[in-house]
C-alpha cells in the first residue's frame, strides 16, 4: 500500500497537524510513487497536537515524541514513525510555518530493508554479544547430548487386531 503523511506545523493556533493518506483504488495502486497525484490518495486519519506539547516531547528525545504522536487511531509502523518524528523535530528546530509530505510504499519494506540499514543492525547485535562475557555459542545451547530413551510403556502396548469378517 502506498501511504502519504502530510505534516504541517501551523503558526496560527500554535498546532501541529498530521494527516495520513493511502492509495485505495486499484488502478492507482499499480502506479509508481512519483507518478501519483494528490487526488489518488484518500484521507484516513487526521491528528492535531498542541505545538508546546510537541516541542516539549521532542526536547526529551525521539522516543517521547513518538509516544506523544501515536494514538489509537494514528499508529504508523516503526520505520514510518521514525521518519515522521525526524521531520517533526526538524520543523520545530526552525521557526515559521512548514508543511512536508512523506510518501511511503509498503512494497519497499516487504522486499527488505536497504543493505546499509541491515549492516547497522548486524553491527549493533554483534556489539551487544561481544559485551556479554557470559554469552555462549548458540549451537552449544541447542545441542542435547542425552540419548532419547525409548518409552518402555509404548513397547508393551500391542495394537488391537481388527476383526476381518
ROPASE-371958 format. One record per residue: residue number from 0; x, y, z of N, C-alpha, C, O in turn; residue in three letters; chain. Coordinates in steps of 0.05 Angstrom, whole numbers, plus 32768, in hexadecimal, padded with zeros to 4 digits. Atoms other than C-alpha are relative to their C-alpha. Layout:
N
+-----+------+------+------+------+------+------+------+------+------+------+------+------+--------+--------+
| num |  nc1 |  nc2 |  nc3 | cac1 | cac2 | cac3 |  cc1 |  cc2 |  cc3 |  oc1 |  oc2 |  oc3 | residu | chaine |
+-----+------+------+------+------+------+------+------+------+------+------+------+------+--------+--------+
| NUM |    X |    Y |    Z |    X |    Y |    Z |    X |    Y |    Z |    X |    Y |    Z |    ala |      A |
...
+-----+------+------+------+------+------+------+------+------+------+------+------+------+--------+--------+
This chain:
165
+-----+------+------+------+------+------+------+------+------+------+------+------+------+--------+--------+
| num |  nc1 |  nc2 |  nc3 | cac1 | cac2 | cac3 |  cc1 |  cc2 |  cc3 |  oc1 |  oc2 |  oc3 | residu | chaine |
+-----+------+------+------+------+------+------+------+------+------+------+------+------+--------+--------+
|   0 | 8011 | 7FE9 | 8000 | 8000 | 8000 | 8000 | 8012 | 8019 | 8000 | 8027 | 8019 | 800D |    unk |      A |
|   1 | 7FF2 | 7FE7 | 8001 | 8018 | 8045 | 7FF0 | 7FF3 | 8014 | 8013 | 7FDA | 8017 | 8013 |    unk |      A |
|   2 | 800B | 7FED | 7FEC | 8010 | 8078 | 8028 | 800F | 801A | 7FFF | 8026 | 801C | 7FF7 |    unk |      A |
|   3 | 7FF5 | 7FE6 | 7FFF | 801C | 80C1 | 8031 | 7FF9 | 800D | 801B | 7FE2 | 800A | 8024 |    unk |      A |
|   4 | 8005 | 7FF2 | 7FE7 | 8023 | 80E8 | 8071 | 8006 | 801E | 7FFB | 801D | 8025 | 7FF4 |    unk |      A |
|   5 | 7FFD | 7FE3 | 8003 | 8019 | 8134 | 806D | 8004 | 800B | 801C | 7FF2 | 8008 | 802D |    unk |      A |
|   6 | 7FF9 | 7FF5 | 7FE6 | 803B | 8155 | 80A8 | 8001 | 801F | 7FFD | 800F | 8029 | 7FED |    unk |      A |
|   7 | 8004 | 7FE4 | 8003 | 8028 | 819D | 80B2 | 8002 | 800E | 801B | 7FF2 | 800B | 802D |    unk |      A |
|   8 | 7FFD | 7FF0 | 7FE8 | 8043 | 81CB | 80E7 | 7FF3 | 801B | 7FFB | 7FFC | 802A | 7FEA |    unk |      A |
|   9 | 800F | 7FE7 | 8005 | 8011 | 8204 | 80EC | 8007 | 8014 | 8016 | 8005 | 800F | 802E |    unk |      A |
|  10 | 7FFA | 7FEA | 7FED | 8025 | 8246 | 810C | 7FE5 | 800A | 800B | 7FE3 | 8011 | 8023 |    unk |      A |
|  11 | 801A | 7FF7 | 7FF7 | 7FDC | 825B | 810F | 7FF4 | 7FEA | 8011 | 7FEF | 7FD4 | 8007 |    unk |      A |
|  12 | 800B | 8014 | 7FEE | 7FBF | 8237 | 814B | 8015 | 7FF0 | 800E | 800F | 7FE0 | 8020 |    unk |      A |
|  13 | 7FEA | 800E | 7FF2 | 8004 | 821D | 815F | 7FFB | 7FE2 | 8001 | 7FFB | 7FD6 | 8017 |    unk |      A |
|  14 | 8007 | 801C | 8001 | 7FF5 | 81D6 | 8147 | 8011 | 7FF1 | 7FEC | 801D | 7FFD | 7FDA |    unk |      A |
|  15 | 7FF4 | 8013 | 8013 | 8012 | 819A | 8123 | 7FE9 | 7FEF | 7FF6 | 7FDA | 7FE3 | 8006 |    unk |      A |
|  16 | 8014 | 8010 | 800D | 7FE5 | 8176 | 80F2 | 800E | 7FEA | 7FF0 | 801F | 7FEF | 7FE0 |    unk |      A |
|  17 | 7FF5 | 8017 | 8010 | 7FF5 | 8130 | 80D7 | 7FE8 | 7FF3 | 7FF4 | 7FD5 | 7FEA | 8001 |    unk |      A |
|  18 | 8015 | 800D | 800F | 7FC9 | 8113 | 80A1 | 800C | 7FE7 | 7FF3 | 8021 | 7FE8 | 7FE8 |    unk |      A |
|  19 | 7FF7 | 801A | 800C | 7FCF | 80CA | 808B | 7FEE | 7FFA | 7FE8 | 7FD5 | 7FF9 | 7FEA |    unk |      A |
|  20 | 800E | 8006 | 8019 | 7FBB | 80BA | 8043 | 8009 | 7FE4 | 7FF6 | 801F | 7FDB | 7FFD |    unk |      A |
|  21 | 7FF9 | 8019 | 800C | 7FBB | 8078 | 801D | 7FF3 | 7FFE | 7FE4 | 7FDE | 800A | 7FDF |    unk |      A |
|  22 | 800B | 8006 | 801B | 7FB0 | 8061 | 7FD5 | 7FED | 7FE9 | 8003 | 7FF6 | 7FD3 | 800C |    unk |      A |
|  23 | 8014 | 8015 | 7FFC | 7F70 | 8039 | 7FD6 | 7FF5 | 7FF4 | 7FE6 | 7FE9 | 7FDF | 7FE6 |    unk |      A |
|  24 | 800B | 800A | 8019 | 7F5D | 8031 | 7F8D | 8013 | 7FEE | 7FF2 | 802C | 7FF1 | 7FF3 |    unk |      A |
|  25 | 7FF0 | 8015 | 800C | 7F76 | 7FF6 | 7F65 | 8012 | 800B | 7FEA | 8029 | 8004 | 7FE8 |    unk |      A |
|  26 | 7FEF | 7FF5 | 8016 | 7F8E | 801E | 7F28 | 8017 | 8011 | 800B | 802C | 8012 | 7FFF |    unk |      A |
|  27 | 7FEB | 7FEF | 7FF5 | 7FB6 | 804E | 7F54 | 8015 | 7FEF | 800F | 802C | 7FF7 | 8010 |    unk |      A |
|  28 | 7FEC | 8011 | 7FF2 | 7FD6 | 8015 | 7F7C | 8015 | 7FF6 | 7FEE | 802B | 7FF0 | 7FF7 |    unk |      A |
|  29 | 7FEC | 800B | 8013 | 7FF9 | 7FFE | 7F3D | 8014 | 8015 | 7FF7 | 8029 | 800E | 7FEC |    unk |      A |
|  30 | 7FED | 7FEA | 8007 | 801A | 8042 | 7F32 | 8018 | 8001 | 8012 | 8016 | 7FF9 | 802A |    unk |      A |
|  31 | 7FE8 | 7FFB | 7FF0 | 805F | 8052 | 7F4A | 7FFC | 801A | 8010 | 7FED | 802B | 8008 |    unk |      A |
|  32 | 8004 | 7FE9 | 7FED | 8064 | 8084 | 7F84 | 8005 | 801B | 7FF2 | 7FF4 | 802D | 7FF6 |    unk |      A |
|  33 | 7FFC | 7FE5 | 800C | 8082 | 80BE | 7F5B | 7FE9 | 8008 | 7FEE | 7FE4 | 8020 | 7FEA |    unk |      A |
|  34 | 8015 | 7FF9 | 8013 | 8048 | 80BA | 7F2A | 7FE5 | 8005 | 800D | 7FD2 | 800D | 7FFF |    unk |      A |
|  35 | 8019 | 7FFC | 7FF3 | 8011 | 80BF | 7F5E | 7FFA | 801D | 8005 | 800C | 802E | 8009 |    unk |      A |
|  36 | 8009 | 7FE4 | 7FFC | 7FE8 | 80FF | 7F65 | 7FF2 | 8001 | 801B | 7FEB | 7FEC | 8026 |    unk |      A |
|  37 | 800F | 7FFC | 7FE7 | 7FC7 | 811C | 7FA3 | 7FE5 | 7FF3 | 8000 | 7FDC | 7FE9 | 8015 |    unk |      A |
|  38 | 801B | 800C | 8001 | 7F83 | 8104 | 7F8B | 8000 | 7FE2 | 8001 | 7FEB | 7FD6 | 8004 |    unk |      A |
|  39 | 7FFE | 801D | 7FFE | 7F9C | 80BC | 7F8B | 7FFF | 7FF6 | 801D | 7FFA | 7FDF | 8022 |    unk |      A |
|  40 | 7FFF | 8007 | 7FE4 | 7FA1 | 80BD | 7FD7 | 7FE6 | 8007 | 800D | 7FD9 | 801B | 8007 |    unk |      A |
|  41 | 8018 | 7FFC | 7FF0 | 7F66 | 80B7 | 8007 | 8008 | 8005 | 801D | 801A | 7FF8 | 8028 |    unk |      A |
|  42 | 7FFA | 7FFA | 7FE4 | 7F68 | 80D6 | 804D | 7FF6 | 7FEA | 8012 | 7FDF | 7FE3 | 8011 |    unk |      A |
|  43 | 8007 | 8015 | 7FED | 7F69 | 80A1 | 8082 | 7FFD | 800A | 801D | 7FEB | 8002 | 802C |    unk |      A |
|  44 | 7FFF | 7FF7 | 7FE4 | 7F79 | 80C7 | 80C2 | 800C | 801C | 8000 | 801C | 8023 | 7FF0 |    unk |      A |
|  45 | 7FF5 | 7FE6 | 7FFC | 7F86 | 810D | 80DA | 8003 | 8005 | 801E | 7FF0 | 8001 | 802D |    unk |      A |
|  46 | 7FF9 | 7FFB | 7FE3 | 7FA8 | 811D | 811D | 800A | 801C | 8003 | 801A | 8026 | 7FF3 |    unk |      A |
|  47 | 7FF7 | 7FE5 | 7FF9 | 7FB2 | 8162 | 813C | 800D | 7FFF | 801B | 8002 | 7FF3 | 802E |    unk |      A |
|  48 | 7FF1 | 7FFF | 7FE7 | 7FE5 | 816F | 8173 | 8006 | 801D | 8006 | 8009 | 802E | 7FF5 |    unk |      A |
|  49 | 7FF8 | 7FE5 | 7FF7 | 7FF5 | 81AD | 819C | 801F | 8002 | 7FFC | 802E | 7FF0 | 8003 |    unk |      A |
|  50 | 7FE3 | 7FFC | 8007 | 8039 | 81C8 | 8185 | 8011 | 7FFF | 8019 | 8028 | 7FF5 | 8018 |    unk |      A |
|  51 | 7FF1 | 8000 | 7FE7 | 8050 | 81D2 | 81CD | 8006 | 7FE4 | 800A | 801C | 7FDE | 8013 |    unk |      A |
|  52 | 7FFD | 801C | 7FF7 | 8045 | 8189 | 81DE | 8013 | 7FF1 | 7FEE | 8024 | 7FE1 | 7FF7 |    unk |      A |
|  53 | 7FEE | 800E | 8014 | 8068 | 8172 | 819E | 801D | 8009 | 8005 | 802F | 7FF9 | 8005 |    unk |      A |
|  54 | 7FE5 | 7FF5 | 7FFB | 80A4 | 81A0 | 81AC | 800C | 7FF4 | 8019 | 8024 | 7FEE | 801A |    unk |      A |
|  55 | 7FF7 | 800B | 7FE7 | 80A9 | 8187 | 81F3 | 8008 | 7FE2 | 7FFD | 801D | 7FDA | 8007 |    unk |      A |
|  56 | 7FFA | 801D | 8004 | 80A6 | 813D | 81DE | 8019 | 7FFD | 7FEE | 8029 | 7FEB | 7FF3 |    unk |      A |
|  57 | 7FE9 | 8001 | 8012 | 80D9 | 814A | 81A6 | 801A | 8006 | 800F | 802F | 7FFA | 8009 |    unk |      A |
|  58 | 7FE8 | 7FF9 | 7FF1 | 8109 | 8169 | 81D8 | 8009 | 7FE9 | 8013 | 8020 | 7FE8 | 801B |    unk |      A |
|  59 | 7FFA | 8017 | 7FEE | 8105 | 8129 | 8203 | 800A | 7FE8 | 7FF0 | 8012 | 7FD4 | 7FFC |    unk |      A |
|  60 | 7FF6 | 8016 | 8011 | 8118 | 80FD | 81C8 | 7FEB | 7FF5 | 7FED | 7FD3 | 7FFA | 7FF0 |    unk |      A |
|  61 | 8012 | 800A | 8015 | 80FB | 80D9 | 818C | 7FEC | 7FEC | 800B | 7FD5 | 7FEC | 8002 |    unk |      A |
|  62 | 8013 | 8013 | 7FF5 | 80DC | 80A2 | 81B6 | 7FE8 | 800D | 800D | 7FD1 | 8004 | 800A |    unk |      A |
|  63 | 8016 | 7FF1 | 7FF4 | 80B3 | 80D4 | 81DE | 7FEE | 800D | 7FEB | 7FD6 | 800D | 7FEF |    unk |      A |
|  64 | 800F | 7FF4 | 8016 | 809E | 80F6 | 819E | 7FEE | 7FEB | 7FF3 | 7FD6 | 7FF1 | 7FED |    unk |      A |
|  65 | 8010 | 8016 | 800C | 8087 | 80B4 | 8180 | 7FE9 | 7FF9 | 8012 | 7FD2 | 7FF5 | 8009 |    unk |      A |
|  66 | 8016 | 8006 | 7FEE | 805F | 80A5 | 81BF | 7FEA | 8015 | 7FFF | 7FD2 | 800E | 8001 |    unk |      A |
|  67 | 8014 | 7FEB | 8001 | 803C | 80E8 | 81BA | 7FF0 | 7FFF | 7FE6 | 7FD8 | 8002 | 7FE6 |    unk |      A |
|  68 | 800D | 7FFF | 801B | 802D | 80E3 | 816F | 7FEE | 7FE8 | 7FFB | 7FD9 | 7FEA | 7FEE |    unk |      A |
|  69 | 8011 | 8017 | 8005 | 8012 | 809C | 816F | 7FE7 | 8000 | 8011 | 7FE7 | 800A | 8028 |    unk |      A |
|  70 | 801A | 8002 | 7FF1 | 7FCA | 8090 | 8183 | 7FF1 | 7FE7 | 7FF6 | 7FFC | 7FD7 | 7FE6 |    unk |      A |
|  71 | 8011 | 8017 | 8008 | 7F93 | 805C | 817B | 7FFA | 8001 | 7FE2 | 7FF8 | 7FEC | 7FD6 |    unk |      A |
|  72 | 8007 | 7FFE | 801C | 7F83 | 8077 | 8136 | 8018 | 8006 | 7FEE | 8015 | 8004 | 7FD5 |    unk |      A |
|  73 | 7FE9 | 7FF9 | 8010 | 7FC8 | 808C | 811F | 8018 | 7FF0 | 800C | 8023 | 7FF7 | 8020 |    unk |      A |
|  74 | 7FEB | 8011 | 7FF6 | 7FFC | 8055 | 8127 | 8010 | 7FF5 | 7FE8 | 800E | 7FDD | 7FE1 |    unk |      A |
|  75 | 7FEF | 800A | 8016 | 802D | 8051 | 80EC | 8015 | 7FEC | 800A | 801C | 7FEC | 8021 |    unk |      A |
|  76 | 7FEB | 8013 | 7FF9 | 8060 | 801A | 80EA | 801A | 800F | 8008 | 801D | 8026 | 8002 |    unk |      A |
|  77 | 7FE8 | 7FF3 | 7FF6 | 80A4 | 8028 | 810A | 8011 | 800F | 7FEC | 801A | 8025 | 7FF2 |    unk |      A |
|  78 | 7FF0 | 7FF3 | 8015 | 80C9 | 8038 | 80CA | 7FF4 | 801B | 7FF8 | 8002 | 802F | 7FF6 |    unk |      A |
|  79 | 800E | 7FE7 | 8008 | 8095 | 806C | 80B6 | 8000 | 8014 | 8017 | 8004 | 802C | 8014 |    unk |      A |
|  80 | 8001 | 7FEF | 7FE8 | 808F | 8087 | 80FD | 801A | 800E | 8005 | 801B | 8025 | 800D |    unk |      A |
|  81 | 7FE5 | 7FF4 | 7FFD | 80DA | 8093 | 8101 | 8004 | 8018 | 7FED | 800E | 802D | 7FF5 |    unk |      A |
|  82 | 7FFE | 7FEB | 8014 | 80D8 | 80BC | 80C1 | 7FEE | 8018 | 8007 | 7FF5 | 802F | 8004 |    unk |      A |
|  83 | 8013 | 7FEB | 7FF8 | 809B | 80E2 | 80D9 | 800B | 8010 | 8018 | 800B | 8029 | 8018 |    unk |      A |
|  84 | 7FF5 | 7FF2 | 7FE8 | 80BC | 80F2 | 811C | 8018 | 8011 | 7FF8 | 801B | 8027 | 8002 |    unk |      A |
|  85 | 7FE9 | 7FF0 | 8009 | 80FC | 8109 | 80F9 | 7FF7 | 8019 | 7FF2 | 8002 | 802F | 7FF6 |    unk |      A |
|  86 | 800B | 7FE9 | 800E | 80D3 | 8137 | 80CD | 7FF5 | 8014 | 8013 | 7FF9 | 802C | 8010 |    unk |      A |
|  87 | 800B | 7FEE | 7FEC | 80AE | 8154 | 8108 | 8016 | 800E | 8010 | 8014 | 8026 | 8014 |    unk |      A |
|  88 | 7FEA | 7FF4 | 7FF1 | 80EF | 8160 | 812E | 800D | 8016 | 7FEF | 8013 | 802C | 7FF9 |    unk |      A |
|  89 | 7FF4 | 7FED | 8012 | 810C | 8184 | 80F1 | 7FEE | 8019 | 7FFD | 7FF8 | 802F | 7FFC |    unk |      A |
|  90 | 8013 | 7FE9 | 8002 | 80CD | 81AF | 80EB | 8001 | 8012 | 8019 | 8000 | 802A | 8016 |    unk |      A |
|  91 | 8000 | 7FF0 | 7FE7 | 80D0 | 81C4 | 8134 | 801B | 800C | 8006 | 801D | 801D | 8017 |    unk |      A |
|  92 | 7FE6 | 7FF4 | 7FFC | 811A | 81D3 | 812F | 8002 | 801B | 7FF2 | 8012 | 802C | 7FF8 |    unk |      A |
|  93 | 8001 | 7FE6 | 800E | 8109 | 820C | 80FF | 7FE6 | 800E | 8006 | 7FD2 | 8001 | 800E |    unk |      A |
|  94 | 8018 | 7FF1 | 7FFB | 80D7 | 8243 | 8106 | 7FEF | 8003 | 7FE7 | 7FF9 | 7FFE | 7FD1 |    unk |      A |
|  95 | 8012 | 7FFC | 8017 | 809C | 8251 | 80D9 | 7FEE | 7FE8 | 7FFB | 7FF0 | 7FD4 | 8008 |    unk |      A |
|  96 | 8013 | 8015 | 8008 | 8066 | 8228 | 80B9 | 800D | 7FEE | 7FEB | 801A | 7FF7 | 7FD8 |    unk |      A |
|  97 | 7FF5 | 8014 | 8012 | 807B | 81E8 | 8096 | 7FEC | 7FEB | 7FF9 | 7FDA | 7FE4 | 8009 |    unk |      A |
|  98 | 8010 | 8016 | 8008 | 8058 | 81B2 | 806F | 8011 | 7FED | 7FEF | 801F | 7FF6 | 7FDC |    unk |      A |
|  99 | 7FF0 | 8013 | 800E | 8078 | 8172 | 8056 | 7FF0 | 7FE6 | 7FFC | 7FE2 | 7FDE | 800E |    unk |      A |
| 100 | 800D | 801A | 8006 | 805E | 8132 | 8035 | 8015 | 7FEA | 8000 | 802A | 7FED | 7FF4 |    unk |      A |
| 101 | 7FEF | 8018 | 8000 | 807F | 80EF | 8043 | 7FF0 | 7FEA | 7FF2 | 7FD9 | 7FE4 | 7FFA |    unk |      A |
| 102 | 800E | 8014 | 8010 | 806B | 80B9 | 8010 | 8010 | 7FE5 | 8004 | 8028 | 7FE4 | 8001 |    unk |      A |
| 103 | 7FF4 | 801A | 7FFB | 8078 | 806F | 801F | 7FF1 | 7FEB | 7FEF | 7FD9 | 7FEE | 7FE9 |    unk |      A |
| 104 | 800B | 8016 | 800E | 806D | 802F | 7FF8 | 8006 | 7FE7 | 8011 | 801E | 7FE0 | 8015 |    unk |      A |
| 105 | 7FFC | 8017 | 7FEF | 8063 | 7FF0 | 8023 | 8010 | 7FEA | 7FF1 | 801D | 7FD9 | 7FFD |    unk |      A |
| 106 | 7FF1 | 8014 | 8010 | 8081 | 7FC7 | 7FEA | 801D | 8001 | 8006 | 802B | 7FEC | 8006 |    unk |      A |
| 107 | 7FE4 | 7FFD | 7FF9 | 80C5 | 7FE2 | 7FFC | 8007 | 7FF1 | 801A | 801C | 7FE5 | 801C |    unk |      A |
| 108 | 7FFB | 800E | 7FE7 | 80BF | 7FC7 | 8042 | 7FFD | 7FE2 | 7FFD | 800D | 7FD3 | 8008 |    unk |      A |
| 109 | 8004 | 801C | 8004 | 80A4 | 7F84 | 802B | 8017 | 7FF3 | 7FF1 | 801E | 7FDC | 7FF5 |    unk |      A |
| 110 | 7FEA | 800A | 800F | 80DE | 7F7C | 7FFB | 801A | 8000 | 8010 | 802E | 7FF5 | 8007 |    unk |      A |
| 111 | 7FE8 | 8000 | 7FEF | 8110 | 7F8A | 8032 | 800B | 801C | 8004 | 8006 | 802E | 7FF4 |    unk |      A |
| 112 | 7FF4 | 7FE6 | 7FFA | 8135 | 7FC3 | 8052 | 8019 | 8004 | 7FEF | 8023 | 7FF1 | 7FE3 |    unk |      A |
| 113 | 7FE8 | 7FF9 | 800F | 816F | 7FE6 | 8032 | 8018 | 7FF1 | 800D | 8019 | 7FED | 8025 |    unk |      A |
| 114 | 7FE8 | 800E | 7FF6 | 81B3 | 7FC2 | 8039 | 800E | 8010 | 8016 | 8019 | 8005 | 8029 |    unk |      A |
| 115 | 7FF3 | 7FF0 | 7FEC | 81CD | 7FFD | 8062 | 7FF3 | 7FFD | 801B | 8000 | 7FF9 | 802F |    unk |      A |
| 116 | 800F | 8003 | 7FE7 | 8196 | 7FF7 | 8096 | 8005 | 7FE4 | 800B | 8008 | 7FE1 | 8024 |    unk |      A |
| 117 | 7FFC | 801C | 7FF7 | 81A0 | 7FAB | 8099 | 801C | 7FFE | 800D | 801F | 7FF1 | 8022 |    unk |      A |
| 118 | 7FE5 | 8002 | 7FF5 | 81EB | 7FB3 | 80A4 | 8002 | 800E | 801B | 8010 | 8005 | 802D |    unk |      A |
| 119 | 8000 | 7FF2 | 7FE7 | 81DF | 7FE6 | 80DC | 7FF3 | 7FEE | 8016 | 7FFE | 7FED | 802C |    unk |      A |
| 120 | 800D | 8011 | 7FED | 81AF | 7FB6 | 80FF | 8012 | 7FE8 | 8008 | 8014 | 7FE1 | 8020 |    unk |      A |
| 121 | 7FEF | 8017 | 7FFA | 81E0 | 7F7C | 80FA | 8017 | 8009 | 8012 | 801F | 7FFB | 8024 |    unk |      A |
| 122 | 7FEA | 7FF6 | 7FF0 | 8219 | 7FA6 | 8116 | 7FF7 | 8006 | 801D | 8006 | 8001 | 8030 |    unk |      A |
| 123 | 800B | 7FFB | 7FE6 | 81ED | 7FBB | 8151 | 7FFD | 7FE6 | 8010 | 8003 | 7FE4 | 8027 |    unk |      A |
| 124 | 8004 | 801B | 7FF3 | 81DC | 7F72 | 8160 | 801B | 7FF5 | 8008 | 801E | 7FEA | 801E |    unk |      A |
| 125 | 7FE5 | 800A | 7FFA | 8226 | 7F5F | 815C | 800C | 800E | 8018 | 8019 | 8002 | 8029 |    unk |      A |
| 126 | 7FF5 | 7FF1 | 7FEA | 8239 | 7F97 | 818C | 7FF4 | 7FF6 | 801B | 8002 | 7FF3 | 802E |    unk |      A |
| 127 | 800E | 8009 | 7FE7 | 8205 | 7F80 | 81C0 | 800A | 7FE4 | 8007 | 800F | 7FDE | 801E |    unk |      A |
| 128 | 7FF7 | 801B | 7FFB | 821C | 7F38 | 81B8 | 801D | 8000 | 800B | 8023 | 7FF0 | 801C |    unk |      A |
| 129 | 7FE4 | 7FFE | 7FF7 | 8265 | 7F4B | 81C2 | 8003 | 800C | 801C | 8016 | 8005 | 802A |    unk |      A |
| 130 | 7FFF | 7FF4 | 7FE6 | 8256 | 7F73 | 8200 | 7FF9 | 7FEC | 8016 | 8002 | 7FEF | 802D |    unk |      A |
| 131 | 8009 | 8014 | 7FED | 8237 | 7F37 | 8223 | 8015 | 7FEA | 8003 | 8019 | 7FDA | 7FF1 |    unk |      A |
| 132 | 7FEB | 8014 | 7FFC | 826F | 7F0D | 8241 | 7FF5 | 7FE4 | 8005 | 8004 | 7FD0 | 8001 |    unk |      A |
| 133 | 800C | 801A | 7FF9 | 8240 | 7ED5 | 8254 | 7FF1 | 7FF4 | 7FE8 | 7FE5 | 7FDF | 7FEB |    unk |      A |
| 134 | 800F | 800B | 8017 | 8224 | 7ECA | 820E | 800D | 7FE6 | 7FF7 | 8026 | 7FE3 | 7FF9 |    unk |      A |
| 135 | 7FF7 | 801A | 8009 | 822A | 7E84 | 81F3 | 7FF9 | 7FFD | 7FE3 | 7FE9 | 800C | 7FD8 |    unk |      A |
| 136 | 8006 | 8006 | 801C | 822A | 7E69 | 81AE | 7FE4 | 7FF5 | 7FFE | 7FDD | 7FE2 | 800C |    unk |      A |
| 137 | 801C | 8009 | 8002 | 81E2 | 7E61 | 8199 | 7FFD | 7FE3 | 7FF8 | 7FEA | 7FD5 | 8001 |    unk |      A |
| 138 | 8001 | 801C | 8008 | 81F1 | 7E1E | 8179 | 8004 | 7FEE | 8018 | 7FF8 | 7FD9 | 8019 |    unk |      A |
| 139 | 7FFC | 8010 | 7FE8 | 820A | 7E04 | 81BB | 7FE7 | 7FFF | 8011 | 7FE1 | 7FEA | 801E |    unk |      A |
| 140 | 8019 | 7FFF | 7FF0 | 81C9 | 7E19 | 81DC | 7FEB | 7FEE | 7FF4 | 7FDA | 7FE2 | 8002 |    unk |      A |
| 141 | 8014 | 800F | 800D | 81A0 | 7DF5 | 81A8 | 8006 | 7FE2 | 7FFF | 7FF3 | 7FD2 | 7FFD |    unk |      A |
| 142 | 7FFA | 801C | 8001 | 81C5 | 7DB3 | 81A9 | 7FF8 | 7FF2 | 801A | 7FFB | 7FFD | 8030 |    unk |      A |
| 143 | 8008 | 8010 | 7FEA | 81AB | 7D7D | 81D6 | 800F | 7FE6 | 7FFE | 800A | 7FD6 | 7FEC |    unk |      A |
| 144 | 7FEF | 8018 | 8001 | 81DD | 7D47 | 81E6 | 7FF2 | 7FE7 | 800B | 7FFB | 7FD0 | 8005 |    unk |      A |
| 145 | 800E | 8017 | 7FF4 | 81AC | 7D1A | 820B | 7FF1 | 7FF1 | 7FEA | 7FE4 | 7FFC | 7FD9 |    unk |      A |
| 146 | 800E | 8011 | 8013 | 8191 | 7CE0 | 81E4 | 7FE3 | 7FFE | 8007 | 7FDC | 7FFD | 801F |    unk |      A |
| 147 | 801C | 8003 | 7FFB | 8147 | 7CDB | 81DD | 7FFA | 7FE3 | 8007 | 8000 | 7FD1 | 7FF7 |    unk |      A |
| 148 | 8007 | 801B | 7FF8 | 812F | 7C9E | 8203 | 7FE6 | 7FF8 | 7FF4 | 7FD3 | 8008 | 7FF2 |    unk |      A |
| 149 | 8019 | 800A | 800B | 80FB | 7C73 | 81E4 | 7FEC | 7FFD | 8016 | 7FF2 | 7FF2 | 802B |    unk |      A |
| 150 | 8015 | 8002 | 7FEC | 80BB | 7C77 | 820A | 7FF8 | 7FE2 | 8003 | 7FED | 7FD6 | 7FF1 |    unk |      A |
| 151 | 8004 | 801C | 7FFB | 80B5 | 7C32 | 8229 | 7FE2 | 7FF9 | 8001 | 7FDB | 7FE3 | 7FFA |    unk |      A |
| 152 | 801D | 8005 | 7FFF | 806A | 7C38 | 8233 | 7FF6 | 7FFD | 7FE3 | 7FE4 | 7FEC | 7FDF |    unk |      A |
| 153 | 800A | 8002 | 801C | 8060 | 7C42 | 81E8 | 8007 | 7FE5 | 7FF4 | 7FF8 | 7FDA | 7FE4 |    unk |      A |
| 154 | 7FF8 | 801A | 800A | 8085 | 7C01 | 81DB | 7FED | 7FEA | 800A | 7FE9 | 7FD6 | 7FFC |    unk |      A |
| 155 | 8011 | 8014 | 7FF4 | 8055 | 7BDA | 8208 | 7FE4 | 8000 | 7FF4 | 7FD5 | 7FED | 7FF6 |    unk |      A |
| 156 | 801A | 7FFE | 800C | 8017 | 7BF2 | 81E3 | 8000 | 7FF2 | 7FE6 | 8010 | 7FF7 | 7FD4 |    unk |      A |
| 157 | 8002 | 800F | 8019 | 8001 | 7BC3 | 81AD | 7FE8 | 800B | 7FF1 | 7FD3 | 8010 | 7FFD |    unk |      A |
| 158 | 8016 | 7FF5 | 800F | 7FD6 | 7BDD | 8176 | 7FE9 | 7FEC | 7FFF | 7FED | 7FD4 | 7FFE |    unk |      A |
| 159 | 8018 | 8011 | 8001 | 7F8E | 7BC3 | 8174 | 7FFF | 7FF4 | 7FE4 | 8005 | 8002 | 7FD0 |    unk |      A |
| 160 | 8004 | 800D | 801A | 7F80 | 7B92 | 813D | 7FE4 | 8006 | 7FF7 | 7FD0 | 8004 | 8006 |    unk |      A |
| 161 | 801A | 7FFA | 800B | 7F47 | 7BA5 | 8110 | 7FF3 | 7FE5 | 7FF8 | 8001 | 7FD4 | 7FEC |    unk |      A |
| 162 | 800E | 8018 | 8008 | 7F13 | 7B70 | 8106 | 7FFB | 8001 | 7FE2 | 7FEF | 8014 | 7FD8 |    unk |      A |
| 163 | 8003 | 8000 | 801D | 7F14 | 7B5D | 80BD | 7FEA | 7FEC | 7FFA | 7FF0 | 7FD4 | 7FFA |    unk |      A |
| 164 | 8016 | 8012 | 8007 | 7ED1 | 7B40 | 80AC | 7FF9 | 8000 | 7FE3 | 7FE6 | 7FF2 | 7FDB |    unk |      A |
+-----+------+------+------+------+------+------+------+------+------+------+------+------+--------+--------+
